[in-house]
Amino acid sequence: MNSQAISPSVTSRRRDVPASTYSMHRHNKSPLPPTSFRLTTHAAQEGVAQGQAELFYLQKQIQSQTPMVIVLEDGEQVEGCIEWYDLGALKVRGRAKTLIYKSAIKYMYKLGEAGR
């Protein structure tokens, strides 16, 4: 193949993209620079607020030793008091001590609140 047929002509190139970008991309010497992704301040503040609300709720339940029911994604229910938590898990003391990943939790509630 003729190399002139593959590469765009100088007049058809966009003016805001440097010519070196075309040659690197065309010959696959190095990929185009990745685009950066930045959270907006509003989205970052919502994540912080939600995380702090979760930490406050868990800390309150630990201090008061509130009996909880934790419903998992598969429908199984774990009853007991939360002993401790970290970024990805809860330790629940009930019939047995159980470590539960937060990603496996569907929802939780206090033992007496669901009409029991």
N, CA, C and O atoms as CSV, one atom per row, in Angstrom:
chain,resi,resn,atom,element,x,y,z
A,1,MET,N,N,0.841,-1.181,0.000
A,1,MET,CA,C,0.000,0.000,0.000
A,1,MET,C,C,0.878,1.233,0.000
A,1,MET,O,O,2.005,1.226,0.496
A,2,ASN,N,N,0.352,2.243,-0.545
A,2,ASN,CA,C,1.051,3.512,-0.581
A,2,ASN,C,C,0.851,4.217,0.755
A,2,ASN,O,O,-0.282,4.321,1.224
A,3,SER,N,N,1.924,4.705,1.381
A,3,SER,CA,C,1.806,5.347,2.691
A,3,SER,C,C,1.038,6.656,2.600
A,3,SER,O,O,0.466,7.098,3.596
A,4,GLN,N,N,1.011,7.271,1.464
A,4,GLN,CA,C,0.256,8.518,1.323
A,4,GLN,C,C,-1.244,8.245,1.336
A,4,GLN,O,O,-2.020,9.110,1.739
A,5,ALA,N,N,-1.658,7.079,0.909
A,5,ALA,CA,C,-3.080,6.752,0.913
A,5,ALA,C,C,-3.577,6.479,2.337
A,5,ALA,O,O,-4.752,6.701,2.630
A,6,ILE,N,N,-2.704,6.003,3.221
A,6,ILE,CA,C,-3.099,5.697,4.588
A,6,ILE,C,C,-3.148,6.933,5.453
A,6,ILE,O,O,-4.119,7.138,6.181
A,7,SER,N,N,-2.134,7.752,5.393
A,7,SER,CA,C,-2.075,8.913,6.279
A,7,SER,C,C,-2.924,10.050,5.735
A,7,SER,O,O,-2.995,10.249,4.523
A,8,PRO,N,N,-3.569,10.796,6.624
A,8,PRO,CA,C,-4.368,11.935,6.168
A,8,PRO,C,C,-3.461,13.033,5.636
A,8,PRO,O,O,-2.322,13.192,6.076
A,9,SER,N,N,-3.972,13.755,4.717
A,9,SER,CA,C,-3.173,14.845,4.169
A,9,SER,C,C,-3.074,15.972,5.187
A,9,SER,O,O,-3.877,16.049,6.116
A,10,VAL,N,N,-2.114,16.823,5.014
A,10,VAL,CA,C,-1.878,17.917,5.947
A,10,VAL,C,C,-3.077,18.846,5.983
A,10,VAL,O,O,-3.390,19.394,7.040
A,11,THR,N,N,-3.740,19.034,4.889
A,11,THR,CA,C,-4.877,19.953,4.849
A,11,THR,C,C,-6.113,19.371,5.525
A,11,THR,O,O,-6.984,20.126,5.956
A,12,SER,N,N,-6.213,18.026,5.631
A,12,SER,CA,C,-7.406,17.447,6.241
A,12,SER,C,C,-7.260,17.262,7.748
A,12,SER,O,O,-8.245,16.924,8.404
A,13,ARG,N,N,-6.080,17.466,8.324
A,13,ARG,CA,C,-5.882,17.320,9.763
A,13,ARG,C,C,-6.554,18.462,10.511
A,13,ARG,O,O,-6.639,19.590,10.027
A,14,ARG,N,N,-7.025,18.132,11.700
A,14,ARG,CA,C,-7.595,19.184,12.541
A,14,ARG,C,C,-6.468,20.047,13.067
A,14,ARG,O,O,-5.378,19.548,13.347
A,15,ARG,N,N,-6.716,21.304,13.201
A,15,ARG,CA,C,-5.661,22.230,13.619
A,15,ARG,C,C,-5.374,22.162,15.108
A,15,ARG,O,O,-4.278,22.534,15.528
A,16,ASP,N,N,-6.329,21.696,15.933
A,16,ASP,CA,C,-6.112,21.669,17.370
A,16,ASP,C,C,-5.412,20.404,17.858
A,16,ASP,O,O,-5.091,20.310,19.043
A,17,VAL,N,N,-5.163,19.419,16.973
A,17,VAL,CA,C,-4.473,18.196,17.343
A,17,VAL,C,C,-3.077,18.238,16.735
A,17,VAL,O,O,-2.944,18.425,15.526
A,18,PRO,N,N,-2.031,18.067,17.545
A,18,PRO,CA,C,-0.683,18.121,17.000
A,18,PRO,C,C,-0.425,16.985,16.023
A,18,PRO,O,O,-0.998,15.903,16.151
A,19,ALA,N,N,0.434,17.235,15.054
A,19,ALA,CA,C,0.751,16.246,14.027
A,19,ALA,C,C,1.406,15.012,14.625
A,19,ALA,O,O,1.258,13.917,14.084
A,20,SER,N,N,2.129,15.166,15.732
A,20,SER,CA,C,2.788,14.019,16.352
A,20,SER,C,C,1.774,12.994,16.851
A,20,SER,O,O,2.088,11.806,16.913
A,21,THR,N,N,0.561,13.429,17.209
A,21,THR,CA,C,-0.477,12.517,17.674
A,21,THR,C,C,-0.886,11.569,16.560
A,21,THR,O,O,-1.083,10.377,16.799
A,22,TYR,N,N,-1.017,12.089,15.342
A,22,TYR,CA,C,-1.389,11.239,14.218
A,22,TYR,C,C,-0.320,10.199,13.942
A,22,TYR,O,O,-0.641,9.033,13.712
A,23,SER,N,N,0.933,10.593,13.959
A,23,SER,CA,C,1.983,9.643,13.618
A,23,SER,C,C,2.132,8.574,14.696
A,23,SER,O,O,2.360,7.411,14.364
A,24,MET,N,N,2.011,8.929,15.987
A,24,MET,CA,C,2.130,7.929,17.047
A,24,MET,C,C,0.951,6.971,16.997
A,24,MET,O,O,1.126,5.762,17.147
A,25,HIS,N,N,-0.222,7.489,16.793
A,25,HIS,CA,C,-1.409,6.648,16.775
A,25,HIS,C,C,-1.416,5.742,15.545
A,25,HIS,O,O,-1.811,4.579,15.627
A,26,ARG,N,N,-0.984,6.272,14.422
A,26,ARG,CA,C,-0.998,5.532,13.173
A,26,ARG,C,C,-0.037,4.354,13.235
A,26,ARG,O,O,-0.351,3.285,12.713
A,27,HIS,N,N,1.111,4.518,13.852
A,27,HIS,CA,C,2.113,3.467,13.892
A,27,HIS,C,C,2.068,2.658,15.180
A,27,HIS,O,O,2.875,1.747,15.365
A,28,ASN,N,N,1.132,2.978,16.077
A,28,ASN,CA,C,0.945,2.283,17.354
A,28,ASN,C,C,2.214,2.249,18.193
A,28,ASN,O,O,2.457,1.276,18.906
A,29,LYS,N,N,3.027,3.303,18.116
A,29,LYS,CA,C,4.230,3.370,18.948
A,29,LYS,C,C,3.852,3.611,20.400
A,29,LYS,O,O,4.436,3.005,21.298
A,30,SER,N,N,2.908,4.464,20.639
A,30,SER,CA,C,2.400,4.679,21.992
A,30,SER,C,C,0.951,5.127,21.874
A,30,SER,O,O,0.584,5.815,20.922
A,31,PRO,N,N,0.140,4.742,22.826
A,31,PRO,CA,C,-1.285,5.112,22.748
A,31,PRO,C,C,-1.480,6.602,23.006
A,31,PRO,O,O,-0.593,7.299,23.499
A,32,LEU,N,N,-2.657,7.049,22.656
A,32,LEU,CA,C,-3.005,8.430,22.946
A,32,LEU,C,C,-3.020,8.630,24.455
A,32,LEU,O,O,-3.312,7.685,25.187
A,33,PRO,N,N,-2.717,9.817,24.939
A,33,PRO,CA,C,-2.720,10.036,26.380
A,33,PRO,C,C,-4.120,9.828,26.949
A,33,PRO,O,O,-5.102,10.236,26.330
A,34,PRO,N,N,-4.224,9.195,28.125
A,34,PRO,CA,C,-5.552,8.933,28.693
A,34,PRO,C,C,-6.220,10.226,29.124
A,34,PRO,O,O,-5.568,11.184,29.540
A,35,THR,N,N,-7.522,10.224,29.012
A,35,THR,CA,C,-8.268,11.389,29.485
A,35,THR,C,C,-8.411,11.281,30.986
A,35,THR,O,O,-8.575,10.186,31.523
A,36,SER,N,N,-8.350,12.389,31.652
A,36,SER,CA,C,-8.445,12.364,33.113
A,36,SER,C,C,-9.905,12.444,33.531
A,36,SER,O,O,-10.729,13.062,32.857
A,37,PHE,N,N,-10.207,11.809,34.653
A,37,PHE,CA,C,-11.558,11.820,35.199
A,37,PHE,C,C,-11.474,12.437,36.580
A,37,PHE,O,O,-10.693,11.989,37.419
A,38,ARG,N,N,-12.252,13.431,36.813
A,38,ARG,CA,C,-12.224,14.117,38.102
A,38,ARG,C,C,-13.647,14.245,38.623
A,38,ARG,O,O,-14.546,14.686,37.907
A,39,LEU,N,N,-13.840,13.853,39.880
A,39,LEU,CA,C,-15.149,14.021,40.497
A,39,LEU,C,C,-15.413,15.495,40.735
A,39,LEU,O,O,-14.503,16.265,41.042
A,40,THR,N,N,-16.650,15.868,40.591
A,40,THR,CA,C,-17.000,17.240,40.924
A,40,THR,C,C,-17.007,17.395,42.429
A,40,THR,O,O,-17.112,16.405,43.153
A,41,THR,N,N,-16.900,18.579,42.897
A,41,THR,CA,C,-16.877,18.836,44.333
A,41,THR,C,C,-18.175,18.370,44.980
A,41,THR,O,O,-18.163,17.834,46.088
A,42,HIS,N,N,-19.283,18.572,44.295
A,42,HIS,CA,C,-20.584,18.182,44.834
A,42,HIS,C,C,-20.664,16.665,45.027
A,42,HIS,O,O,-21.114,16.198,46.073
A,43,ALA,N,N,-20.229,15.893,44.021
A,43,ALA,CA,C,-20.284,14.435,44.118
A,43,ALA,C,C,-19.340,13.931,45.207
A,43,ALA,O,O,-19.677,12.995,45.933
A,44,ALA,N,N,-18.172,14.537,45.326
A,44,ALA,CA,C,-17.220,14.122,46.356
A,44,ALA,C,C,-17.782,14.410,47.745
A,44,ALA,O,O,-17.600,13.606,48.659
A,45,GLN,N,N,-18.461,15.543,47.917
A,45,GLN,CA,C,-19.031,15.881,49.215
A,45,GLN,C,C,-20.173,14.949,49.575
A,45,GLN,O,O,-20.345,14.621,50.749
A,46,GLU,N,N,-20.970,14.509,48.587
A,46,GLU,CA,C,-22.051,13.570,48.860
A,46,GLU,C,C,-21.484,12.245,49.348
A,46,GLU,O,O,-22.018,11.658,50.289
A,47,GLY,N,N,-20.409,11.764,48.724
A,47,GLY,CA,C,-19.791,10.513,49.134
A,47,GLY,C,C,-19.249,10.592,50.542
A,47,GLY,O,O,-19.384,9.642,51.313
A,48,VAL,N,N,-18.638,11.710,50.890
A,48,VAL,CA,C,-18.106,11.903,52.237
A,48,VAL,C,C,-19.244,11.947,53.245
A,48,VAL,O,O,-19.155,11.328,54.305
A,49,ALA,N,N,-20.307,12.668,52.930
A,49,ALA,CA,C,-21.443,12.782,53.845
A,49,ALA,C,C,-22.105,11.425,54.070
A,49,ALA,O,O,-22.463,11.090,55.199
A,50,GLN,N,N,-22.268,10.644,53.006
A,50,GLN,CA,C,-22.879,9.327,53.135
A,50,GLN,C,C,-21.990,8.409,53.959
A,50,GLN,O,O,-22.487,7.663,54.803
A,51,GLY,N,N,-20.693,8.452,53.728
A,51,GLY,CA,C,-19.766,7.624,54.486
A,51,GLY,C,C,-19.749,7.984,55.955
A,51,GLY,O,O,-19.681,7.108,56.817
A,52,GLN,N,N,-19.811,9.277,56.240
A,52,GLN,CA,C,-19.804,9.704,57.635
A,52,GLN,C,C,-21.111,9.339,58.329
A,52,GLN,O,O,-21.106,9.014,59.516
A,53,ALA,N,N,-22.217,9.385,57.617
A,53,ALA,CA,C,-23.505,8.990,58.197
A,53,ALA,C,C,-23.495,7.497,58.533
A,53,ALA,O,O,-23.996,7.082,59.578
A,54,GLU,N,N,-22.919,6.698,57.633
A,54,GLU,CA,C,-22.816,5.261,57.879
A,54,GLU,C,C,-21.945,4.989,59.108
A,54,GLU,O,O,-22.311,4.176,59.957
A,55,LEU,N,N,-20.809,5.658,59.206
A,55,LEU,CA,C,-19.913,5.470,60.350
A,55,LEU,C,C,-20.585,5.878,61.657
A,55,LEU,O,O,-20.441,5.196,62.672
A,56,PHE,N,N,-21.312,6.981,61.631
A,56,PHE,CA,C,-22.017,7.450,62.833
A,56,PHE,C,C,-23.066,6.433,63.259
A,56,PHE,O,O,-23.168,6.118,64.445
A,57,TYR,N,N,-23.848,5.912,62.316
A,57,TYR,CA,C,-24.892,4.941,62.629
A,57,TYR,C,C,-24.288,3.667,63.215
A,57,TYR,O,O,-24.764,3.168,64.235
A,58,LEU,N,N,-23.250,3.143,62.580
A,58,LEU,CA,C,-22.632,1.917,63.079
A,58,LEU,C,C,-22.029,2.124,64.470
A,58,LEU,O,O,-22.174,1.271,65.345
A,59,GLN,N,N,-21.355,3.253,64.670
A,59,GLN,CA,C,-20.749,3.536,65.965
A,59,GLN,C,C,-21.815,3.620,67.066
A,59,GLN,O,O,-21.611,3.137,68.180
A,60,LYS,N,N,-22.946,4.237,66.737
A,60,LYS,CA,C,-24.041,4.357,67.709
A,60,LYS,C,C,-24.589,2.977,68.085
A,60,LYS,O,O,-24.871,2.723,69.256
A,61,GLN,N,N,-24.741,2.078,67.092
A,61,GLN,CA,C,-25.264,0.743,67.363
A,61,GLN,C,C,-24.262,-0.090,68.165
A,61,GLN,O,O,-24.660,-0.910,68.993
A,62,ILE,N,N,-22.977,0.113,67.925
A,62,ILE,CA,C,-21.953,-0.603,68.692
A,62,ILE,C,C,-21.967,-0.157,70.147
A,62,ILE,O,O,-21.936,-0.988,71.054
A,63,GLN,N,N,-22.013,1.136,70.369
A,63,GLN,CA,C,-21.970,1.663,71.739
A,63,GLN,C,C,-23.182,1.258,72.554
A,63,GLN,O,O,-23.064,0.969,73.745
A,64,SER,N,N,-24.355,1.235,71.918
A,64,SER,CA,C,-25.569,0.886,72.662
A,64,SER,C,C,-25.859,-0.618,72.656
A,64,SER,O,O,-26.832,-1.060,73.266
A,65,GLN,N,N,-25.011,-1.418,71.962
A,65,GLN,CA,C,-25.197,-2.872,71.863
A,65,GLN,C,C,-26.614,-3.224,71.415
A,65,GLN,O,O,-27.254,-4.104,71.990
A,66,THR,N,N,-27.092,-2.537,70.393
A,66,THR,CA,C,-28.435,-2.735,69.857
A,66,THR,C,C,-28.510,-4.061,69.103
A,66,THR,O,O,-27.691,-4.302,68.216
A,67,PRO,N,N,-29.480,-4.936,69.437
A,67,PRO,CA,C,-29.669,-6.154,68.644
A,67,PRO,C,C,-30.147,-5.780,67.233
A,67,PRO,O,O,-31.133,-5.061,67.071
A,68,MET,N,N,-29.441,-6.275,66.233
A,68,MET,CA,C,-29.729,-5.922,64.845
A,68,MET,C,C,-30.081,-7.167,64.049
A,68,MET,O,O,-29.697,-8.281,64.406
A,69,VAL,N,N,-30.818,-6.960,62.963
A,69,VAL,CA,C,-31.068,-7.999,61.971
A,69,VAL,C,C,-30.421,-7.499,60.685
A,69,VAL,O,O,-30.747,-6.418,60.193
A,70,ILE,N,N,-29.510,-8.288,60.153
A,70,ILE,CA,C,-28.818,-7.929,58.916
A,70,ILE,C,C,-29.295,-8.891,57.839
A,70,ILE,O,O,-29.077,-10.099,57.936
A,71,VAL,N,N,-29.945,-8.355,56.814
A,71,VAL,CA,C,-30.468,-9.156,55.722
A,71,VAL,C,C,-29.443,-9.112,54.599
A,71,VAL,O,O,-29.064,-8.039,54.131
A,72,LEU,N,N,-28.999,-10.290,54.173
A,72,LEU,CA,C,-27.994,-10.391,53.126
A,72,LEU,C,C,-28.644,-10.411,51.748
A,72,LEU,O,O,-29.858,-10.581,51.629
A,73,GLU,N,N,-27.839,-10.239,50.718
A,73,GLU,CA,C,-28.342,-10.203,49.339
A,73,GLU,C,C,-29.091,-11.479,48.957
A,73,GLU,O,O,-30.033,-11.424,48.167
A,74,ASP,N,N,-28.687,-12.625,49.506
A,74,ASP,CA,C,-29.350,-13.884,49.163
A,74,ASP,C,C,-30.577,-14.177,50.029
A,74,ASP,O,O,-31.178,-15.244,49.905
A,75,GLY,N,N,-30.957,-13.235,50.911
A,75,GLY,CA,C,-32.150,-13.381,51.734
A,75,GLY,C,C,-31.886,-13.912,53.133
A,75,GLY,O,O,-32.776,-13.867,53.983
A,76,GLU,N,N,-30.693,-14.410,53.389
A,76,GLU,CA,C,-30.366,-14.917,54.721
A,76,GLU,C,C,-30.346,-13.773,55.728
A,76,GLU,O,O,-29.923,-12.663,55.409
A,77,GLN,N,N,-30.809,-14.052,56.950
A,77,GLN,CA,C,-30.837,-13.045,57.998
A,77,GLN,C,C,-29.871,-13.432,59.109
A,77,GLN,O,O,-29.850,-14.575,59.563
A,78,VAL,N,N,-29.079,-12.468,59.535
A,78,VAL,CA,C,-28.137,-12.667,60.628
A,78,VAL,C,C,-28.562,-11.742,61.759
A,78,VAL,O,O,-28.683,-10.532,61.570
A,79,GLU,N,N,-28.791,-12.326,62.949
A,79,GLU,CA,C,-29.193,-11.533,64.110
A,79,GLU,C,C,-28.043,-11.446,65.091
A,79,GLU,O,O,-27.318,-12.417,65.304
A,80,GLY,N,N,-27.881,-10.269,65.689
A,80,GLY,CA,C,-26.849,-10.098,66.693
A,80,GLY,C,C,-26.469,-8.638,66.842
A,80,GLY,O,O,-27.047,-7.757,66.205
A,81,CYS,N,N,-25.481,-8.399,67.697
A,81,CYS,CA,C,-24.981,-7.048,67.943
A,81,CYS,C,C,-23.700,-6.843,67.148
A,81,CYS,O,O,-22.871,-7.747,67.043
A,82,ILE,N,N,-23.549,-5.674,66.602
A,82,ILE,CA,C,-22.346,-5.353,65.841
A,82,ILE,C,C,-21.215,-5.109,66.841
A,82,ILE,O,O,-21.344,-4.268,67.731
A,83,GLU,N,N,-20.116,-5.835,66.698
A,83,GLU,CA,C,-18.953,-5.665,67.577
A,83,GLU,C,C,-17.995,-4.611,67.038
A,83,GLU,O,O,-17.545,-3.736,67.777
A,84,TRP,N,N,-17.683,-4.700,65.740
A,84,TRP,CA,C,-16.805,-3.715,65.126
A,84,TRP,C,C,-17.042,-3.702,63.630
A,84,TRP,O,O,-17.731,-4.568,63.090
A,85,TYR,N,N,-16.472,-2.724,62.972
A,85,TYR,CA,C,-16.597,-2.586,61.524
A,85,TYR,C,C,-15.301,-2.007,60.989
A,85,TYR,O,O,-14.515,-1.415,61.729
A,86,ASP,N,N,-15.093,-2.183,59.706
A,86,ASP,CA,C,-14.020,-1.487,59.011
A,86,ASP,C,C,-14.549,-1.082,57.647
A,86,ASP,O,O,-15.761,-1.051,57.433
A,87,LEU,N,N,-13.665,-0.776,56.742
A,87,LEU,CA,C,-14.079,-0.257,55.436
A,87,LEU,C,C,-14.961,-1.233,54.662
A,87,LEU,O,O,-15.868,-0.806,53.947
A,88,GLY,N,N,-14.711,-2.532,54.793
A,88,GLY,CA,C,-15.449,-3.477,53.964
A,88,GLY,C,C,-16.203,-4.563,54.690
A,88,GLY,O,O,-16.811,-5.409,54.035
A,89,ALA,N,N,-16.196,-4.586,56.036
A,89,ALA,CA,C,-16.825,-5.695,56.741
A,89,ALA,C,C,-17.387,-5.276,58.099
A,89,ALA,O,O,-17.010,-4.248,58.660
A,90,LEU,N,N,-18.305,-6.110,58.609
A,90,LEU,CA,C,-18.860,-5.964,59.953
A,90,LEU,C,C,-18.614,-7.268,60.706
A,90,LEU,O,O,-18.657,-8.345,60.111
A,91,LYS,N,N,-18.360,-7.180,61.991
A,91,LYS,CA,C,-18.293,-8.371,62.834
A,91,LYS,C,C,-19.519,-8.347,63.731
A,91,LYS,O,O,-19.733,-7.395,64.481
A,92,VAL,N,N,-20.322,-9.403,63.646
A,92,VAL,CA,C,-21.583,-9.481,64.389
A,92,VAL,C,C,-21.483,-10.606,65.408
A,92,VAL,O,O,-21.070,-11.718,65.078
A,93,ARG,N,N,-21.862,-10.313,66.647
A,93,ARG,CA,C,-21.886,-11.300,67.718
A,93,ARG,C,C,-23.336,-11.692,67.939
A,93,ARG,O,O,-24.143,-10.877,68.388
A,94,GLY,N,N,-23.663,-12.918,67.630
A,94,GLY,CA,C,-25.007,-13.455,67.822
A,94,GLY,C,C,-24.870,-14.855,68.366
A,94,GLY,O,O,-24.190,-15.070,69.369
A,95,ARG,N,N,-25.511,-15.817,67.713
A,95,ARG,CA,C,-25.328,-17.222,68.102
A,95,ARG,C,C,-23.868,-17.629,67.930
A,95,ARG,O,O,-23.317,-18.411,68.704
A,96,ALA,N,N,-23.276,-17.073,66.899
A,96,ALA,CA,C,-21.844,-17.262,66.647
A,96,ALA,C,C,-21.291,-15.919,66.199
A,96,ALA,O,O,-22.046,-15.043,65.776
A,97,LYS,N,N,-19.994,-15.754,66.289
A,97,LYS,CA,C,-19.395,-14.525,65.790
A,97,LYS,C,C,-19.231,-14.664,64.286
A,97,LYS,O,O,-18.661,-15.641,63.801
A,98,THR,N,N,-19.735,-13.684,63.554
A,98,THR,CA,C,-19.772,-13.757,62.106
A,98,THR,C,C,-19.157,-12.512,61.503
A,98,THR,O,O,-19.429,-11.398,61.951
A,99,LEU,N,N,-18.332,-12.695,60.492
A,99,LEU,CA,C,-17.767,-11.591,59.737
A,99,LEU,C,C,-18.556,-11.470,58.435
A,99,LEU,O,O,-18.634,-12.424,57.662
A,100,ILE,N,N,-19.136,-10.307,58.196
A,100,ILE,CA,C,-19.994,-10.095,57.028
A,100,ILE,C,C,-19.399,-8.988,56.169
A,100,ILE,O,O,-19.118,-7.895,56.661
A,101,TYR,N,N,-19.210,-9.273,54.889
A,101,TYR,CA,C,-18.773,-8.233,53.964
A,101,TYR,C,C,-19.906,-7.242,53.748
A,101,TYR,O,O,-21.060,-7.636,53.583
A,102,LYS,N,N,-19.575,-5.954,53.748
A,102,LYS,CA,C,-20.599,-4.927,53.537
A,102,LYS,C,C,-21.251,-5.064,52.163
A,102,LYS,O,O,-22.429,-4.745,52.001
A,103,SER,N,N,-20.504,-5.531,51.186
A,103,SER,CA,C,-21.068,-5.685,49.842
A,103,SER,C,C,-22.134,-6.776,49.787
A,103,SER,O,O,-22.926,-6.808,48.845
A,104,ALA,N,N,-22.171,-7.670,50.775
A,104,ALA,CA,C,-23.171,-8.737,50.812
A,104,ALA,C,C,-24.433,-8.336,51.564
A,104,ALA,O,O,-25.401,-9.096,51.602
A,105,ILE,N,N,-24.430,-7.141,52.167
A,105,ILE,CA,C,-25.580,-6.700,52.959
A,105,ILE,C,C,-26.593,-5.999,52.063
A,105,ILE,O,O,-26.259,-5.070,51.327
A,106,LYS,N,N,-27.836,-6.462,52.139
A,106,LYS,CA,C,-28.921,-5.819,51.406
A,106,LYS,C,C,-29.458,-4.651,52.221
A,106,LYS,O,O,-29.568,-3.535,51.713
A,107,TYR,N,N,-29.794,-4.903,53.490
A,107,TYR,CA,C,-30.210,-3.848,54.416
A,107,TYR,C,C,-30.125,-4.397,55.831
A,107,TYR,O,O,-29.932,-5.596,56.033
A,108,MET,N,N,-30.271,-3.511,56.807
A,108,MET,CA,C,-30.270,-3.926,58.210
A,108,MET,C,C,-31.262,-3.067,58.979
A,108,MET,O,O,-31.582,-1.946,58.582
A,109,TYR,N,N,-31.740,-3.619,60.088
A,109,TYR,CA,C,-32.665,-2.873,60.938
A,109,TYR,C,C,-32.520,-3.361,62.369
A,109,TYR,O,O,-31.942,-4.416,62.628
A,110,LYS,N,N,-33.062,-2.566,63.300
A,110,LYS,CA,C,-33.038,-2.959,64.714
A,110,LYS,C,C,-34.028,-4.084,64.916
A,110,LYS,O,O,-35.074,-4.118,64.268
A,111,LEU,N,N,-33.713,-4.996,65.798
A,111,LEU,CA,C,-34.483,-6.228,65.969
A,111,LEU,C,C,-35.959,-5.988,66.241
A,111,LEU,O,O,-36.779,-6.727,65.696
A,112,GLY,N,N,-36.351,-5.020,67.035
A,112,GLY,CA,C,-37.739,-4.795,67.384
A,112,GLY,C,C,-38.521,-3.941,66.405
A,112,GLY,O,O,-39.711,-3.717,66.629
A,113,GLU,N,N,-37.919,-3.454,65.339
A,113,GLU,CA,C,-38.597,-2.498,64.456
A,113,GLU,C,C,-39.435,-3.093,63.348
A,113,GLU,O,O,-40.247,-2.377,62.761
A,114,ALA,N,N,-39.283,-4.351,63.035
A,114,ALA,CA,C,-39.986,-4.930,61.888
A,114,ALA,C,C,-41.243,-5.678,62.299
A,114,ALA,O,O,-41.629,-6.642,61.638
A,115,GLY,N,N,-41.886,-5.253,63.374
A,115,GLY,CA,C,-43.133,-5.880,63.799
A,115,GLY,C,C,-42.940,-7.210,64.473
A,115,GLY,O,O,-43.871,-8.014,64.521
A,116,ARG,N,N,-41.758,-7.469,64.996
A,116,ARG,CA,C,-41.493,-8.732,65.687
A,116,ARG,C,C,-41.892,-8.645,67.125
A,116,ARG,O,O,-41.742,-9.616,67.866
